[in-house]
Amino acid sequence: MENGENRLEPALFATLFKGAQRDRLPAGQVIFQQDDQANRLYCLVSGTIEISIFSVSGRKLVVNLQTSGLIGEIATLDGGRRTAAAACLSACEVLSISRATLFSRMEQHPPVAMFMIRLLCDRLRRMSADVGDLALLNIEARLAKRLIMLGQNLADHEGWIRLSQSDLAELLGATRETINKTLKDWTRDGLVHLRRGAVRVAAPDLLSRLAVKQVHNRETIQASALRDGMKR
C-alpha cells in the first residue's frame, strides 16, 4: 500500500491490518490535528489526504498529498504528539489500528517491523530532499518538480491536477501571486494548461529540464562548498 520501494506487500498488509477499523470519510473530514496525542495508525485505501503543518500564527504549509499508504506513523510509533494534521481532500476510505495493535504485530512479525523502519528512513530522505529544494532551488524549479510528481500521482484521466493555485502555493511555501505569475508565463510558453481550480502539464519534458537544470546547479554549489570546507 506504500508507493515506491517501500510498498507494503499484500501478505504484510493483511497481517498488519487484520481486523482493522474501516471508515469512509467525506471530503473535508479531519483525521487528526497537529499536536493531537497519537493512538492510532492509519492506512489510506482510496481518496486523497492532505498532510499539513501550521505555524503559531496559523500559517499553513502542505507537506504532502497522499493517495495511498500509511499515515501518522511517526507519532504512533514514539507515542508523542502529531507532527502534522491530516484531512481528506476527497471522499476517502481509511483503515486504522491502535498503537497497541501495531506494537504487538511488530513484535510477532519481524517483517512488519522491518517495513516500518524502511518507511521511516524513506520519509527522512524525502524530508531532507524537500529541505534542500526549499533552500537551494528557485520557485520555478520547485513548482516544475512538484507538477511532474502530481501529474504522475494525482491527475485525472485527462491529465488535470485538481488543485487551486492557493493549494500549490501552500505545497511549496510560496505566495499565490508567485504561483499565478509562473503558471501564466508557462501557459504562454505552452508548458501547462490552466482552468479554474486545476492545472495540466502540457510539456513534461520541458518542465523536467527546468527542474534538472536547477538540481545540477544545486549539486555544483554543494560540491563547491564541500571543496572549500576541505581546503580549510
C-alpha positions in Angstrom: 0.0 0.0 0.0 3.0 2.3 0.0 4.4 4.0 -3.1 7.9 3.2 -4.4 10.4 0.7 -2.9 8.5 0.7 0.4 5.3 -0.8 -0.9 3.6 -2.9 1.8 3.2 -6.3 0.2 -0.3 -7.9 0.3 0.7 -10.5 2.9 2.2 -7.9 5.2 -0.7 -5.6 4.7 -3.1 -8.4 5.7 -1.0 -9.1 8.8 -0.7 -5.5 9.9 -4.3 -4.5 9.3 -6.2 -7.7 10.2 -9.4 -6.8 11.9 -8.7 -3.1 11.3 -11.4 -0.4 11.8 -12.7 0.7 8.4 -14.1 4.2 7.9 -15.5 6.0 4.9 -14.9 9.7 5.3 -16.2 12.7 3.4 -14.1 15.4 1.8 -13.1 17.9 4.4 -13.1 15.5 7.3 -10.1 16.0 9.6 -8.5 12.7 10.6 -6.2 14.3 13.2 -4.9 17.7 14.1 -1.3 18.8 14.6 -0.2 18.2 18.3 -3.0 15.7 18.9 -1.9 12.8 21.0 -1.4 9.8 18.8 -3.1 6.5 19.5 -3.8 5.0 16.0 -2.0 4.2 12.8 -4.0 4.9 9.5 -3.8 3.5 6.0 -5.3 5.2 3.1 -7.1 2.8 0.8 -8.7 5.3 -1.6 -9.0 9.0 -2.0 -6.6 11.8 -1.3 -5.4 13.1 2.1 -3.6 16.4 2.7 -0.8 16.4 5.3 -0.2 19.9 6.7 1.7 21.8 9.3 0.8 25.1 10.9 2.8 27.9 12.4 2.0 29.5 15.8 0.4 32.3 13.8 -1.8 29.9 11.8 0.1 29.9 8.5 -0.4 26.6 6.7 2.2 24.6 4.8 1.1 21.5 2.9 3.9 19.0 3.2 2.3 16.1 1.3 -0.7 14.8 -0.7 -1.2 11.1 -0.3 -3.3 8.8 -2.4 -2.2 5.6 -0.6 0.0 4.3 2.2 0.4 4.7 5.9 -0.5 8.0 7.7 0.6 9.1 11.2 3.3 6.5 11.7 5.8 8.8 13.4 3.7 9.9 16.4 2.1 6.5 16.6 5.5 4.8 17.0 7.0 7.1 19.5 3.8 7.8 21.5 4.2 11.6 21.1 2.0 14.2 19.5 1.1 14.5 15.9 3.8 16.4 13.9 1.2 17.4 11.3 -2.5 17.5 10.6 -4.3 15.1 8.2 -7.5 15.9 6.3 -9.4 14.4 3.5 -9.2 16.3 0.2 -11.8 13.9 -1.3 -14.0 11.2 -0.1 -11.6 8.6 1.5 -11.6 5.1 2.7 -9.3 4.6 5.6 -8.2 1.6 7.8 -6.8 2.1 11.3 -5.3 0.1 14.1 -4.5 1.0 17.7 -0.9 1.8 18.8 -1.0 -1.3 21.0 -2.0 -3.5 18.0 0.8 -2.0 15.9 3.4 -2.9 18.5 2.0 -6.3 19.1 2.2 -7.1 15.3 5.7 -5.7 15.0 6.9 -7.9 17.9 5.1 -11.0 16.5 6.0 -10.4 12.8 9.6 -9.1 12.3 9.0 -8.3 8.6 6.3 -5.8 9.7 8.9 -4.1 12.0 11.5 -4.0 9.2 8.9 -2.4 6.9 8.2 0.3 9.4 12.0 1.0 9.7 12.3 1.3 5.9 9.3 3.5 5.8 10.7 5.9 8.4 14.1 6.0 6.6 12.3 6.8 3.3 10.3 9.6 5.0 13.5 11.1 6.4 15.2 11.0 3.0 12.2 12.8 1.4 12.2 15.4 4.2 15.9 16.1 3.7 15.4 16.4 -0.1 12.5 18.8 0.5 14.6 21.0 2.8 17.4 21.1 0.2 15.0 22.0 -2.5 13.4 24.8 -0.4 16.8 26.2 0.4 18.6 25.8 -2.9 16.1 25.7 -5.8 14.1 28.6 -7.1 10.4 28.6 -7.2 10.2 27.7 -10.9 12.3 24.5 -10.3 10.3 23.5 -7.2 7.0 24.1 -9.0 8.2 22.1 -12.0 9.2 19.2 -9.9 6.0 19.2 -7.9 3.8 19.4 -11.0 5.6 16.5 -12.6 5.1 14.4 -9.5 1.4 15.5 -9.1 0.8 14.7 -12.7 2.0 11.2 -12.2 0.1 10.6 -8.9 -2.9 12.8 -8.7 -4.0 13.7 -12.2 -7.4 12.5 -13.6 -7.7 10.5 -16.8 -7.4 13.8 -18.9 -4.3 14.8 -17.1 -5.9 17.6 -14.9 -4.5 18.1 -11.4 -7.4 19.4 -9.4 -5.6 21.8 -7.1 -6.0 25.6 -7.0 -3.2 28.0 -7.2 -3.6 28.6 -3.5 -3.2 24.9 -2.9 0.0 24.8 -4.9 1.3 27.8 -3.0 0.7 26.0 0.3 2.5 22.9 -1.1 5.6 25.0 -2.0 5.7 27.5 0.8 5.2 30.3 -1.7 2.7 33.1 -2.3 -0.3 32.6 -4.6 0.8 35.6 -6.6 4.2 34.0 -7.4 2.5 30.7 -8.4 0.0 32.7 -10.5 2.7 34.6 -12.4 4.8 31.5 -13.0 1.8 29.5 -14.3 0.7 32.3 -16.6 4.2 32.5 -18.0 4.3 28.8 -18.6 0.8 28.8 -20.1 2.0 31.4 -22.6 5.1 29.2 -23.4 2.9 26.1 -23.8 4.3 24.2 -20.8 0.9 23.9 -18.9 -2.8 24.4 -19.4 -4.9 26.2 -16.8 -8.6 26.2 -15.9 -10.4 27.2 -12.8 -9.1 25.1 -9.9 -6.9 22.9 -12.0 -3.7 22.7 -14.0 -2.5 20.2 -16.6 1.1 19.6 -17.6 1.4 20.1 -21.4 5.1 19.6 -21.9 6.5 17.3 -19.2 9.9 17.1 -20.9 10.4 20.8 -20.8 9.3 21.1 -17.2 11.7 18.3 -16.3 14.6 20.2 -17.9 13.8 23.2 -15.8 14.0 21.1 -12.6 17.1 19.2 -13.7 18.9 22.3 -14.6 18.3 23.7 -11.1 19.2 20.4 -9.4 22.5 20.4 -11.4 23.2 23.9 -10.2 22.4 22.9 -6.6 24.8 20.0 -6.8 27.5 22.2 -8.2 27.0 24.6 -5.3 27.2 21.8 -2.8 30.3 20.3 -4.3 32.0 23.7 -4.3 31.1 24.3 -0.6 32.5 20.8 0.2 35.8 21.6 -1.6 36.0 24.9 0.2 35.5 23.2 3.5 38.2 20.6 2.9 40.6 23.4 2.0 40.1 25.0 5.4 
